[in-house]
Amino acid sequence: MPAFLTASGRPPSRLTSRRLAITVAAAALLPVLTAAPAHALLRAPQDGKEKQPRPPAKMSAIGGKRLARAGTQVQLGPGAPKLPKKLSGRSWVVADAESGDILAAHNAHWRLPPASTLKMLFADTVLPELPKDQKHKVLPSDLEGMGEGSSQVGVKENYSYSVHDLWLGVFLRSGNDAVHVLSAMNGGKEKTVQDMQAHAQELNALDTHVVSPDGYDEKGQVSSAYDLTLFARSGLQKPDFREYCSTAVADFPGGAKKDKKTKKKKRESFAIQNTNRLLTGDFGLEPYKGIAGVKNGYTSHAGSTFTGVAQRGDRTLLVTVMNPSEGEHNEVYKETVRLFDWGFKASGKVEPVGKLVPPQGAAKQVSGAKGEARRDRTSASVAASEEQESRGMWMALGVTGAALVALAGAALLVHRRWPLPELVRRRPRG
């Protein structure tokens, strides 16, 4: 049986040796969904003496004028719960994944170091370019340029890995080594950075400046809670992205050892666990009900960052939290949980303070699709039916089935719906 290690490299005390599995059945998805983080290290506790930076007085107005203001933006309606009191994140966003409505935000467009949550943009950009069954023999040059202390999954030189293996390493262990190999396969680091920047522009994520594809601290590398939420929402349109970001535990290829009986070398594997603690749990932290990813991160400069997606009933929410100043264990997750809980209770009882904007050109594509539909009566009938059913561009796809997560010998049943745009459903194939 493969060795099982936690994010710290030690055997888990709360989890049994049985592996976690997440299985989701849906016609549009792969039959098995198994789902990311960044540095799994915790930020050192604050002593209260460190002077906290202030957000710019005015920021980007993309998504709404209120989002350009510093501070907390929320408009409570009748019966709406008050925002949680203990929120120390420098920036955060609570948004409806389907409609794109931003229910509340705090310094949404503050440009801050993103840490490994930037890997969401990396995956959303590069995933479509590399077939998952493609294999690559790792060259020494593929692993050059990784920052000191980078999180790694354990990619070895002169060994071959499938693209599928490498993406598991990116999402589960936030492996910068896997990111660098995939970047090499994509034409190199410089091209990948350019591709990511272009895709950020396409998504209207204009707070983001990409310097390194892995999110490691680099001068000038910034993003925002608003942009990270856009990346998550865009990535969740892709079945493979959803598979990887919701995988709890997976096997990863290791080195080769000689079999004592056959005297032949056989490649072994080892188990890797997702360091998204709202997905797998941690000491004092239970898996969040309905969680389905997406990505966490940490560097000494960025602090802890996290973007998550979760569903309760018919509501699917996205929450991003960047750099909490409180130094408590798992603080970024605790604040995310408070915001998720508030968001599910507040949905339908607050006026949106902004909007997650669609990608550039999306409106033209939708308009073109409607024009074609008018020229084709059958297509028009189908489009009208979809329009009545969806009532908006951004949709949730009902997933029949469940995600089974075995934690400490117990089973947790989670039903999910995934945010998918109507545009993707209408777009002709081929």
C-alpha positions as CSV (number, residue, x, y, z in Angstrom):
1,M,0.0,0.0,0.0
2,P,1.4,3.4,-0.8
3,A,2.6,5.7,1.9
4,F,0.2,8.3,3.1
5,L,1.5,11.7,4.1
6,T,-0.2,14.9,5.3
7,A,0.8,18.4,4.1
8,S,3.5,18.5,6.8
9,G,5.0,15.2,5.6
10,R,3.8,13.2,8.7
11,P,1.3,10.3,8.7
12,P,-2.2,11.6,9.5
13,S,-3.6,10.9,12.9
14,R,-7.3,11.7,12.1
15,L,-7.6,9.9,8.8
16,T,-7.5,6.2,8.4
17,S,-5.3,4.6,5.8
18,R,-8.3,4.1,3.6
19,R,-8.2,6.6,0.8
20,L,-10.7,9.3,0.3
21,A,-12.6,9.3,-3.0
22,I,-15.0,11.7,-4.5
23,T,-17.3,10.2,-7.2
24,V,-19.8,12.3,-9.1
25,A,-22.0,10.8,-11.9
26,A,-23.2,13.1,-14.6
27,A,-23.6,12.7,-18.3
28,A,-21.5,15.8,-19.1
29,L,-18.7,14.9,-16.7
30,L,-16.2,12.1,-16.4
31,P,-17.7,9.1,-14.5
32,V,-15.3,9.6,-11.6
33,L,-14.6,13.0,-10.0
34,T,-11.9,12.7,-7.5
35,A,-10.7,17.2,-6.3
36,A,-5.8,22.1,-4.6
37,P,-3.7,24.1,-2.7
38,A,-0.7,26.1,-2.4
39,H,1.9,26.2,0.2
40,A,0.3,24.3,3.0
41,L,2.3,26.1,5.6
42,L,0.5,28.4,8.1
43,R,1.2,32.1,8.4
44,A,3.1,33.0,11.6
45,P,0.9,34.5,14.3
46,Q,0.8,38.3,14.3
47,D,2.0,40.0,17.5
48,G,-0.3,43.0,17.0
49,K,2.6,45.4,16.5
50,E,2.9,45.0,12.7
51,K,1.5,47.9,10.9
52,Q,-1.2,46.8,8.5
53,P,-1.2,48.3,5.0
54,R,-4.2,50.3,3.9
55,P,-6.1,49.7,0.7
56,P,-6.1,52.3,-2.1
57,A,-8.7,54.9,-1.6
58,K,-10.1,54.1,-5.0
59,M,-9.8,50.9,-7.0
60,S,-11.1,49.4,-10.2
61,A,-14.9,49.8,-10.8
62,I,-15.1,46.6,-12.9
63,G,-18.3,44.9,-11.7
64,G,-19.8,47.9,-10.2
65,K,-19.0,51.4,-8.7
66,R,-19.3,50.2,-5.1
67,L,-16.5,47.7,-5.7
68,A,-14.1,50.7,-6.3
69,R,-14.5,51.9,-2.8
70,A,-12.3,50.8,0.1
71,G,-13.8,48.9,3.0
72,T,-16.8,46.6,3.3
73,Q,-19.6,46.8,0.8
74,V,-23.0,45.3,1.7
75,Q,-26.7,46.3,1.3
76,L,-28.8,44.3,3.8
77,G,-32.5,43.8,3.0
78,P,-35.4,42.9,5.4
79,G,-34.5,39.8,7.3
80,A,-30.9,39.6,6.1
81,P,-28.3,38.5,8.7
82,K,-25.5,40.8,9.7
83,L,-22.0,40.1,8.4
84,P,-19.8,38.1,10.7
85,K,-17.8,40.1,13.1
86,K,-14.5,38.3,13.0
87,L,-13.3,39.0,9.5
88,S,-9.6,40.0,9.3
89,G,-8.9,39.3,5.6
90,R,-7.5,42.3,3.7
91,S,-9.8,41.5,0.9
92,W,-12.7,39.1,0.4
93,V,-15.7,38.5,-1.9
94,V,-18.9,36.5,-1.5
95,A,-20.6,35.9,-4.9
96,D,-23.4,33.8,-6.4
97,A,-21.7,31.4,-8.8
98,E,-24.7,31.2,-11.1
99,S,-26.0,34.8,-11.4
100,G,-22.6,36.4,-10.8
101,D,-24.2,38.7,-8.1
102,I,-21.7,39.8,-5.5
103,L,-23.6,39.6,-2.2
104,A,-20.9,41.4,-0.2
105,A,-17.2,42.4,-0.6
106,H,-14.3,44.0,1.2
107,N,-11.6,45.8,-0.8
108,A,-12.6,43.5,-3.7
109,H,-10.2,45.1,-6.2
110,W,-7.2,45.5,-3.9
111,R,-4.2,44.2,-5.8
112,L,-2.3,41.8,-3.5
113,P,0.1,38.9,-3.9
114,P,-2.1,35.9,-4.7
115,A,0.2,32.9,-3.8
116,S,-0.9,29.6,-5.3
117,T,-4.5,30.6,-5.8
118,L,-3.0,32.0,-9.1
119,K,-2.7,28.4,-10.1
120,M,-6.4,28.6,-10.9
121,L,-5.6,31.0,-13.8
122,F,-2.7,28.7,-14.8
123,A,-5.0,25.7,-15.0
124,D,-7.8,27.6,-16.7
125,T,-5.3,28.7,-19.3
126,V,-3.3,25.6,-19.9
127,L,-5.7,22.7,-19.3
128,P,-7.3,22.9,-22.7
129,E,-3.9,22.9,-24.5
130,L,-2.6,19.5,-23.3
131,P,-4.4,16.1,-23.7
132,K,-4.7,14.4,-20.3
133,D,-3.2,11.1,-21.6
134,Q,-0.2,12.8,-23.1
135,K,3.1,11.7,-21.4
136,H,6.3,13.6,-20.9
137,K,9.7,12.6,-19.8
138,V,11.0,15.2,-17.4
139,L,14.2,17.0,-18.3
140,P,16.4,18.7,-15.8
141,S,15.7,22.0,-17.5
142,D,12.0,21.5,-16.9
143,L,12.5,22.0,-13.1
144,E,14.8,25.0,-13.3
145,G,13.8,28.3,-11.8
146,M,11.6,27.1,-8.9
147,G,11.7,29.5,-6.0
148,E,13.3,28.6,-2.7
149,G,11.0,26.6,-0.4
150,S,8.5,25.9,-3.2
151,S,5.8,23.4,-2.5
152,Q,6.5,20.2,-4.6
153,V,4.6,17.0,-5.3
154,G,7.8,15.0,-6.0
155,V,8.3,15.1,-9.7
156,K,11.6,13.3,-10.6
157,E,14.0,14.0,-13.5
158,N,14.2,11.4,-16.2
159,Y,10.8,9.9,-15.3
160,S,7.7,10.0,-17.4
161,Y,4.4,11.4,-16.2
162,S,1.0,11.8,-17.8
163,V,-0.6,15.3,-18.0
164,H,-3.3,13.8,-15.8
165,D,-0.7,12.9,-13.1
166,L,0.8,16.4,-13.3
167,W,-2.5,18.2,-12.9
168,L,-3.2,16.1,-9.8
169,G,0.1,17.3,-8.5
170,V,-0.8,20.9,-9.2
171,F,-4.2,20.8,-7.5
172,L,-3.7,18.5,-4.6
173,R,-0.2,19.4,-3.5
174,S,0.2,22.7,-5.2
175,G,3.3,21.3,-6.7
176,N,5.4,24.0,-8.3
177,D,7.5,21.2,-9.9
178,A,4.4,20.0,-11.7
179,V,3.6,23.5,-12.8
180,H,7.0,24.0,-14.3
181,V,6.8,20.7,-16.2
182,L,3.4,21.6,-17.6
183,S,4.7,25.1,-18.5
184,A,7.6,23.5,-20.4
185,M,5.1,21.3,-22.2
186,N,3.1,24.4,-23.1
187,G,6.1,26.1,-24.7
188,G,8.1,27.3,-21.7
189,K,7.6,29.6,-18.7
190,E,7.7,32.9,-20.7
191,K,5.0,31.7,-23.2
192,T,2.9,30.4,-20.4
193,V,3.1,33.7,-18.5
194,Q,2.0,35.5,-21.6
195,D,-0.8,33.1,-22.2
196,M,-2.0,33.5,-18.6
197,Q,-1.9,37.3,-18.9
198,A,-3.8,37.3,-22.1
199,H,-6.4,35.0,-20.6
200,A,-6.7,37.2,-17.5
201,Q,-7.4,40.1,-19.9
202,E,-10.0,38.1,-21.7
203,L,-11.8,37.4,-18.4
204,N,-11.7,41.1,-17.5
205,A,-9.4,40.2,-14.6
206,L,-7.5,43.5,-15.0
207,D,-6.1,43.6,-11.4
208,T,-3.9,40.7,-12.2
209,H,-0.3,40.9,-13.3
210,V,1.4,37.5,-13.9
211,V,5.2,37.1,-13.4
212,S,5.4,33.4,-12.6
213,P,2.9,30.6,-13.4
214,D,3.1,29.0,-10.0
215,G,2.1,32.0,-7.9
216,Y,5.4,32.1,-6.1
217,D,6.3,35.6,-4.7
218,E,7.7,37.7,-7.5
219,K,8.1,41.4,-7.7
220,G,5.0,42.9,-9.3
221,Q,2.9,39.7,-9.2
222,V,-0.5,40.6,-8.0
223,S,-4.2,39.8,-8.3
224,S,-7.3,40.6,-6.3
225,A,-10.2,38.7,-4.6
226,Y,-12.4,39.8,-7.5
227,D,-10.1,38.4,-10.1
228,L,-9.4,35.1,-8.2
229,T,-13.2,34.6,-8.1
230,L,-13.4,35.2,-11.8
231,F,-10.7,32.6,-12.4
232,A,-12.5,30.0,-10.2
233,R,-15.8,30.7,-12.0
234,S,-14.2,30.3,-15.4
235,G,-12.2,27.2,-14.4
236,L,-15.4,25.5,-13.1
237,Q,-16.8,25.6,-16.6
238,K,-14.3,22.8,-17.5
239,P,-15.0,19.2,-16.5
240,D,-11.3,18.4,-16.0
241,F,-10.8,21.5,-13.7
242,R,-13.8,20.4,-11.7
243,E,-12.4,16.9,-11.4
244,Y,-9.0,17.9,-10.2
245,C,-10.1,20.7,-7.8
246,S,-12.5,18.3,-6.1
247,T,-10.1,15.4,-5.7
248,A,-9.4,14.6,-2.1
249,V,-6.7,11.9,-2.4
250,A,-5.0,10.3,-5.4
251,D,-2.0,8.1,-6.3
252,F,1.0,9.8,-7.7
253,P,3.8,8.1,-9.6
254,G,7.1,7.6,-7.6
255,G,10.4,6.1,-8.4
256,A,11.2,2.6,-9.6
257,K,12.5,-0.2,-7.4
258,K,13.7,-3.7,-8.3
259,D,11.2,-6.4,-7.5
260,K,12.8,-9.1,-5.3
261,K,11.1,-11.9,-7.0
262,T,11.2,-10.9,-10.7
263,K,14.5,-8.8,-10.3
264,K,12.8,-6.3,-12.6
265,K,12.3,-2.7,-11.8
266,K,8.8,-1.7,-11.1
267,R,7.5,1.8,-10.7
268,E,5.8,2.5,-7.4
269,S,3.3,5.2,-6.4
270,F,2.4,7.1,-3.2
271,A,-0.8,8.8,-2.0
272,I,-1.2,12.5,-2.0
273,Q,-3.9,14.4,-0.1
274,N,-5.5,17.7,-1.1
275,T,-4.4,20.4,1.2
276,N,-7.7,22.3,0.8
277,R,-8.7,21.8,4.4
278,L,-12.4,22.6,3.8
279,L,-12.4,19.6,1.5
280,T,-10.4,17.1,3.7
281,G,-10.6,18.5,7.2
282,D,-7.8,19.3,9.7
283,F,-7.3,19.2,13.4
284,G,-10.2,21.2,14.8
285,L,-11.6,21.8,11.3
286,E,-14.3,19.7,9.7
287,P,-14.9,19.4,6.0
288,Y,-17.4,22.1,4.9
289,K,-20.8,20.8,3.9
290,G,-21.2,21.1,0.1
291,I,-17.6,22.1,-0.6
292,A,-16.3,21.2,-4.0
293,G,-12.8,23.0,-4.2
294,V,-11.3,25.2,-5.4
295,K,-7.7,26.4,-4.4
296,N,-5.7,27.5,-1.4
297,G,-2.3,29.2,-1.2
298,Y,0.3,30.5,1.1
299,T,3.6,32.4,0.9
300,S,5.3,34.5,3.5
301,H,4.6,37.6,1.5
302,A,1.0,36.9,0.4
303,G,-0.1,35.2,3.7
304,S,-2.9,32.7,3.3
305,T,-5.3,32.9,0.4
306,F,-8.2,30.8,-0.5
307,T,-11.1,30.6,-3.1
308,G,-13.8,28.0,-2.5
309,V,-17.1,26.9,-4.1
310,A,-19.9,25.3,-2.2
311,Q,-23.6,24.5,-2.6
312,R,-26.5,24.4,-0.3
313,G,-29.9,23.5,-1.8
314,D,-30.2,25.6,-5.0
315,R,-27.5,28.1,-4.1
316,T,-24.0,27.8,-5.3
317,L,-21.6,30.4,-3.8
318,L,-18.0,31.4,-4.4
319,V,-16.0,32.9,-1.6
320,T,-12.4,34.3,-1.8
321,V,-10.4,35.5,1.2
322,M,-7.0,37.0,1.0
323,N,-4.4,37.4,3.8
324,P,-6.2,37.4,7.1
325,S,-4.3,39.4,9.8
326,E,-5.5,37.1,12.6
327,G,-2.8,34.5,13.3
328,E,-5.1,31.6,14.4
329,H,-4.6,28.1,13.0
330,N,-6.6,27.7,9.8
331,E,-7.8,31.3,9.9
332,V,-8.3,31.7,6.2
333,Y,-10.6,28.7,6.2
334,K,-12.5,29.8,9.3
335,E,-13.2,33.2,7.8
336,T,-14.3,31.5,4.5
337,V,-16.7,29.3,6.5
338,R,-18.2,32.3,8.2
339,L,-18.7,34.0,4.9
340,F,-20.2,30.9,3.3
341,D,-22.6,30.5,6.2
342,W,-23.6,34.2,6.0
343,G,-23.9,34.0,2.2
344,F,-26.3,31.0,2.2
345,K,-28.5,32.7,4.8
346,A,-28.4,36.1,3.1
347,S,-29.0,34.9,-0.5
348,G,-32.3,36.6,-1.7
349,K,-32.2,39.0,1.3
350,V,-29.5,41.4,0.1
351,E,-29.1,43.7,-2.8
352,P,-26.0,42.9,-4.9
353,V,-23.2,45.4,-4.5
354,G,-21.6,44.3,-7.8
355,K,-21.3,41.7,-10.4
356,L,-18.8,39.1,-11.7
357,V,-18.5,40.3,-15.3
358,P,-18.6,37.8,-18.2
359,P,-15.5,37.4,-20.4
360,Q,-14.7,39.9,-23.2
361,G,-16.6,39.0,-26.4
362,A,-19.2,36.8,-24.5
363,A,-22.0,39.2,-25.2
364,K,-21.2,39.2,-28.9
365,Q,-21.2,35.4,-29.0
366,V,-24.5,35.2,-27.2
367,S,-25.9,37.8,-29.6
368,G,-24.6,35.8,-32.6
369,A,-26.1,32.6,-31.2
370,K,-29.5,34.3,-30.9
371,G,-29.2,35.6,-34.4
372,E,-28.6,32.2,-35.8
373,A,-31.4,30.8,-33.7
374,R,-33.8,33.3,-35.3
375,R,-32.8,32.1,-38.8
376,D,-33.5,28.5,-37.8
377,R,-37.0,27.8,-36.3
378,T,-35.9,24.6,-34.7
379,S,-32.9,26.2,-33.1
380,A,-35.0,29.2,-32.1
381,S,-37.4,26.9,-30.3
382,V,-34.6,25.2,-28.4
383,A,-33.0,28.5,-27.5
384,A,-36.2,29.9,-26.2
385,S,-36.7,26.9,-24.1
386,E,-33.2,27.1,-22.7
387,E,-33.6,30.9,-22.1
388,Q,-36.8,30.3,-20.1
389,E,-35.1,27.5,-18.1
390,S,-31.9,29.4,-17.4
391,R,-32.9,33.1,-17.0
392,G,-29.4,34.4,-17.4
393,M,-26.1,33.7,-18.9
394,W,-24.5,31.9,-16.0
395,M,-26.0,28.5,-15.3
396,A,-25.7,25.6,-12.8
397,L,-25.6,22.1,-14.2
398,G,-27.5,19.6,-12.1
399,V,-25.2,16.7,-11.2
400,T,-27.0,13.4,-10.5
401,G,-25.1,11.4,-8.1
402,A,-23.1,12.1,-5.0
403,A,-19.6,12.7,-3.7
404,L,-18.6,10.1,-1.1
405,V,-15.8,11.2,1.2
406,A,-14.6,8.8,3.9
407,L,-13.2,10.7,6.8
408,A,-12.1,9.0,10.0
409,G,-14.1,6.0,9.2
410,A,-17.3,8.0,8.4
411,A,-19.0,8.7,5.1
412,L,-20.2,12.1,4.1
413,L,-22.7,12.4,1.2
414,V,-22.5,15.6,-0.8
415,H,-24.8,16.5,-3.7
416,R,-23.5,19.2,-6.1
417,R,-24.5,21.4,-8.9
418,W,-21.8,23.1,-10.9
419,P,-21.9,26.6,-12.3
420,L,-21.9,26.5,-16.1
421,P,-22.6,29.3,-18.6
422,E,-25.5,29.1,-20.9
423,L,-23.1,30.1,-23.7
424,V,-21.2,26.8,-23.3
425,R,-24.4,24.8,-23.4
426,R,-25.5,26.4,-26.6
427,R,-22.1,26.5,-28.4
428,P,-22.1,24.0,-31.3
429,R,-19.4,21.3,-31.2
430,G,-16.9,20.7,-33.8
